[in-house]
């Protein structure tokens, strides 16, 4: 198996094409291990910095997360693997995420209190994108409570996912402890009772009428739809004798999200916004550590002219340069002149580029930094 970079590295590329390659690669390896359901990607929005699952997701921007995750999910589904997008919804904190085991039972999970506006503007859009544009076959419900109700037992959010968004796939819970009342969860819209376990759901729940027969029909229909939509019936998982996908080519593809030259904002997912001016080290969690403009960026995605200076920091698409900090700092000349980066070599024979005086080298060819290069 290939150890792929964290999804945050993929998000920092702003590259939907690379996200699709990522999805193709993980789908191939999933099938080569005999699996046809992939528990991912995660599209949780980064809200609490101590959230333990943040590296698995795509950062804090719901638009970027939705675009990249949709491209990845389409590729996974096209590879005849069901993508189970997670964790729906409000899974952003680590403390008390599943509750705590005590002698008298398990304590309640963390309660994520979110306004309806925040849900509609921040939390829902990535999931809506992956089920509508990405055609995800399944969604995983989260451990947490949302405004006092467990996500896997929350009829309002599950019915919105299925009915309002017109999605035909099935919902499964996260591993143990996501379901506290199996009958309430089934009636709320949870289709699969659990991953590898039934989480307390029994056949008697259906025969006694605790879960209506119409609900059972819906569960079967949604599971079969996901199977047929991903082509699992026509493309069963291969036998154990097939050559595994993991190898040098796969490893090279896995390293691509870590390439510094891919961390830019110039792909189809781009849109005018302040983060677009953050420069080469821009990522979904904001600009780089050295990106400190003297005043807040304006709404057209351009930084203001540096106070006391004559250079603008407006970035040409695909260029990697930092806000103006004096001579040779990589700014773009104003006044309609060509966007020529002011870069120079750090020393004779160095294959890297140096930005400004004493600023260190930035890779321009992908070659590792020489040991004698100036410190960053």
C-alpha atoms as one frame of an Amber mdcrd trajectory, in Angstrom:
protein
   0.000   0.000   0.000   1.106   3.548  -0.694   1.351   6.134   2.085  -0.293
   9.115   0.384   0.262  12.674   1.612  -2.286  14.153   3.998  -5.306  15.632
   2.277  -4.257  19.086   3.451  -1.292  18.812   1.074  -3.713  18.015  -1.741
  -5.861  21.005  -0.789  -2.837  23.295  -0.917  -2.402  22.523  -4.628  -5.844
  23.936  -5.591  -5.706  21.400  -8.419  -8.862  19.485  -9.359  -6.940  17.398
 -11.890  -4.550  16.221  -9.213  -7.499  15.509  -6.899  -8.919  13.254  -9.607
  -5.579  11.452  -9.956  -5.528  11.033  -6.186  -8.991   9.469  -6.289  -8.031
   7.138  -9.135  -4.936   5.986  -7.262  -6.670   5.235  -3.970  -9.509   3.458
  -5.796  -7.009   1.186  -7.555  -5.334   0.266  -4.289  -8.682  -0.267  -2.565
  -9.709  -2.799  -5.216  -6.317  -4.510  -5.086  -6.842  -5.140  -1.374 -10.265
  -6.672  -2.045 -12.318  -3.631  -0.936 -15.023  -1.930  -2.960 -16.040   0.736
  -0.424 -13.580   3.481   0.515 -14.138   5.286   3.823 -13.346   8.729   2.528
 -12.658  11.431   1.648 -13.262  13.564   4.731 -14.769  16.979   4.046 -15.011
  18.269   7.604 -14.408  22.011   7.745 -11.437  23.049   9.880 -12.902  25.021
  12.787 -11.058  23.872  15.940  -7.246  23.738  15.613  -6.972  20.728  17.942
  -9.318  18.555  15.878  -7.492  15.262  15.452  -8.960  14.510  12.014  -8.089
  17.851  10.380  -5.179  16.508   8.289  -7.573  14.033   6.644  -9.831  16.814
   5.383  -9.241  19.678   2.958  -9.052  22.717   5.203 -11.292  25.570   6.208
 -12.713  26.736   2.874 -16.034  25.059   1.998 -15.809  26.079  -1.677 -12.321
  24.668  -2.183 -13.180  21.546  -0.182 -16.275  20.921  -2.275 -14.514  21.363
  -5.607 -11.532  19.147  -4.806 -13.546  16.491  -2.976 -16.076  16.277  -5.823
 -13.267  15.668  -8.314 -11.710  13.027  -6.074 -15.029  11.276  -5.450 -15.905
  11.167  -9.151 -12.605   9.436  -9.834 -13.155   6.956  -6.993 -16.636   6.102
  -8.222 -15.406   5.802 -11.819 -12.858   3.307 -10.496 -15.756   1.055  -9.409
 -15.375   1.807  -5.710 -18.066   3.388  -3.547 -16.821   6.564  -1.866 -18.156
   7.017   1.668 -17.788  10.739   2.331 -17.368  11.668   5.986 -18.229  12.882
   8.617 -21.767  14.255   8.353 -21.883  16.721  10.053 -20.216  19.071  12.549
 -17.312  16.746  13.314 -14.731  19.413  14.127 -13.644  18.914  17.756 -11.541
  16.169  19.303 -12.357  16.440  23.002 -15.313  14.189  23.810 -15.772  13.289
  20.147 -17.176   9.845  21.027 -17.850  10.401  24.722 -15.970   8.597  27.482
 -16.335   5.080  28.860 -17.368   4.952  32.528 -18.443   2.232  34.923 -22.068
   3.234  34.381 -21.907   3.443  30.588 -20.662   5.829  27.955 -20.962   9.564
  28.439 -22.647  11.671  25.723 -20.530  12.743  22.772 -19.574  16.362  22.236
 -22.466  18.629  21.280 -21.652  20.838  18.290 -23.856  23.935  18.475 -24.149
  25.520  15.033 -26.573  28.107  13.707 -28.625  27.305  10.629 -26.805  30.009
   8.684 -23.394  28.530   9.531 -24.617  25.078   8.520 -25.874  26.326   5.182
 -22.834  28.475   4.402 -19.948  26.442   5.857 -20.771  22.875   6.858 -23.247
  21.673   4.226 -21.704  22.945   0.936 -18.840  20.378   0.733 -21.236  17.484
   1.338 -23.731  18.870  -1.137 -20.990  19.159  -3.751 -19.770  15.580  -3.336
 -23.226  13.991  -3.460 -24.488  16.089  -6.371 -21.423  16.771  -8.531 -19.240
  13.965  -7.213 -22.001  11.284  -7.263 -20.832   9.803  -3.950 -22.455   6.455
  -3.292 -22.544   6.798   0.487 -22.101   9.220   3.370 -20.817   8.467   6.854
 -22.639   9.975   9.819 -20.464  11.476  12.562 -20.116  10.681  16.268 -21.054
  14.081  17.604 -24.372  15.580  18.502 -25.570  18.488  16.401 -27.529  21.034
  18.403 -28.366  18.352  20.968 -29.261  15.457  18.624 -26.847  12.728  17.550
 -25.960  13.198  13.881 -26.814   9.573  13.035 -30.235  10.004  14.667 -30.940
  13.503  13.325 -33.905  13.193  10.989 -33.739  16.828   9.835 -30.202  16.681
   8.454 -30.543  13.157   7.052 -33.768  13.965   5.235 -32.244  17.138   3.858
 -29.300  15.091   2.568 -31.592  12.627   0.825 -34.722  14.530  -0.100 -33.766
  18.180  -0.529 -30.500  17.426  -2.310 -32.003  14.611  -4.383 -29.344  12.107
  -3.389 -29.972   8.373  -3.919 -27.087   6.799  -1.936 -27.027   5.291   1.557
 -25.910   6.557   4.967 -23.760   4.564   7.384 -22.523   5.532  10.850 -18.957
   6.018  11.966 -17.470   3.099  13.891 -18.681   2.193  17.384 -20.542   4.724
  19.540 -21.984   6.820  16.700 -25.422   5.206  17.240 -26.967   5.408  20.696
 -30.537   4.380  19.727 -30.567   1.989  16.729 -34.327   2.183  16.122 -34.372
   5.983  16.273 -31.382   6.079  13.920 -33.067   3.797  11.364 -36.269   5.799
  11.427 -34.330   9.055  11.137 -32.639   7.931   7.919 -29.573   5.863   8.841
 -29.447   2.978   6.354 -26.511   0.744   7.322 -26.688  -0.110  11.046 -22.916
  -0.067  11.560 -19.507  -0.763  10.053 -18.708  -4.426  10.725 -21.238  -4.448
  13.596 -25.001  -3.992  13.783 -24.898  -1.349  16.546 -27.894  -2.998  18.226
 -30.277  -3.204  15.254 -32.040  -6.567  15.065 -34.404  -8.364  12.698 -37.149
  -8.047  15.325 -37.042  -4.273  14.886 -38.516  -4.819  11.422 -40.862  -7.721
  12.139 -42.445  -5.977  15.128 -43.050  -2.762  13.224 -40.603  -0.658  15.247
 -39.016   0.144  11.885 -41.695   0.325   9.150 -41.561  -1.941   6.117 -41.411
   1.138   3.863 -38.196   2.127   5.561 -36.709  -1.314   4.904 -37.602  -0.977
   1.219 -35.850   2.376   1.096 -32.725   0.947   2.738 -32.516  -1.870   0.180
 -33.157   0.459  -2.746 -30.428   2.905  -1.692 -27.809   0.208  -1.160 -28.576
  -1.392  -4.524 -28.478   1.996  -6.252 -24.982   2.657  -4.886 -23.806  -0.789
  -6.014 -25.132  -0.415  -9.552 -24.104   3.240  -9.884 -20.461   2.379  -9.117
 -20.601  -0.671 -11.385 -19.755  -3.169  -8.658 -22.047  -5.735 -10.240 -20.133
  -5.653 -13.536 -16.690  -5.041 -12.040 -16.211  -7.266  -8.977 -13.055  -6.873
  -6.925 -10.129  -8.850  -8.390  -8.770 -12.042  -6.970  -5.727 -12.104  -4.725
  -3.416 -13.003  -7.621  -3.650  -9.618  -9.353  -0.538  -7.443  -9.382  -0.993
  -4.718  -6.752  -1.258  -1.107  -7.859   1.360   0.039  -5.340   4.758   0.461
  -6.971   7.240   3.101  -8.171   4.737   4.757 -10.512   2.096   4.868  -7.815
   4.587   6.239  -5.308   5.620   8.979  -7.720   1.965   9.915  -8.197   1.473
   9.989  -4.424   4.340  12.439  -4.002   2.885  15.000  -6.394   0.712  16.833
  -3.821   3.904  17.609  -1.888   5.590  19.310  -4.847   6.058  22.997  -3.865
   5.453  24.095  -7.451   1.883  22.741  -7.228   0.937  24.893  -4.243  -0.661
  27.727  -6.142  -4.062  29.197  -6.938  -4.471  28.953 -10.680  -6.705  25.948
 -11.405 -10.375  25.688 -12.366 -11.320  25.896  -8.693  -9.907  29.418  -8.449
 -12.153  32.371  -7.779 -11.319  35.992  -6.865 -10.844  36.169  -3.102  -8.266
  37.510  -0.652  -6.589  34.136  -0.208  -5.623  34.202  -3.878  -2.978  36.814
  -3.089  -1.294  34.791  -0.381   1.467  33.712  -2.759   3.374  30.515  -3.202
   2.880  29.231   0.317  -0.858  29.837   0.302  -2.964  26.980   1.598  -6.479
  26.257   2.807  -5.590  27.442   6.303  -4.630  30.916   5.115  -1.443  32.537
   3.880   2.074  31.526   4.767   3.750  32.529   7.987   5.465  35.449   6.253
   2.319  36.806   4.631   1.561  39.865   6.778   0.120  42.710   4.688  -0.094
  46.069   6.399  -3.844  46.153   6.036  -6.601  43.688   5.253  -6.823  42.502
   1.612  -9.719  43.927  -0.357 -12.465  41.866  -1.891 -11.052  41.541  -5.410
  -8.259  39.269  -4.245  -5.465  41.866  -4.488  -3.262  43.154  -1.729  -3.051
  46.932  -1.342   0.066  48.841  -2.313   2.678  48.544   0.397   2.610  51.554
   2.637   5.427  53.917   1.727   6.285  51.969  -1.433   5.543  52.149  -5.118
   5.112  48.471  -5.922   1.854  46.536  -5.998   1.491  42.941  -4.855  -1.138
  41.924  -7.409  -0.278  38.418  -8.520  -0.461  37.122 -12.061  -2.252  33.748
 -12.338   0.099  30.876 -11.703   2.986  33.079 -10.541   4.657  32.414  -7.195
   5.721  35.602  -5.506   5.332  37.259  -2.151   4.067  40.691  -1.132   6.521
  43.509  -1.849   9.207  43.897   0.798  11.743  45.990  -0.993  14.182  45.390
  -3.786  14.262  41.899  -5.287  11.348  40.582  -3.261   9.360  39.215  -6.161
   6.645  41.846  -6.562   4.859  42.636  -9.798   5.529  46.021 -11.326   2.426
  48.269 -11.407   1.116  50.474 -14.150   0.254  47.824 -16.722   3.822  46.681
 -17.222   4.638  43.032 -17.685   4.382  40.806 -14.631   8.089  39.989 -14.453
   9.109  38.432 -11.144  12.117  40.101  -9.523  14.020  36.917  -8.673  17.708
  36.105  -8.713  19.928  33.106  -8.043  21.151  32.757  -4.482  24.685  31.877
  -5.604  26.458  30.769  -8.798  25.471  27.268  -9.793  22.486  27.081  -7.445
  19.447  25.526  -9.119  17.080  27.324  -6.754  15.859  30.887  -6.590  16.338
  33.403  -3.845  13.612  35.884  -3.002  14.910  39.140  -1.590  17.960  39.710
   0.546  18.487  37.032   3.204  15.135  35.412   2.468  16.476  31.979   1.576
  15.946  29.837  -1.508  12.669  28.728  -3.016  12.677  25.684  -5.295  11.999
  26.495  -8.934  12.994  23.161 -10.446  12.054  20.691  -7.717  15.764  20.131
  -6.881  16.489  19.817  -3.137  17.962  22.881  -1.436  21.816  22.813  -1.455
  23.405  22.507   1.990  25.162  25.849   1.568  22.067  27.822   0.603  21.156
  30.742   2.831  18.810  30.033   5.692  15.086  30.823   5.255
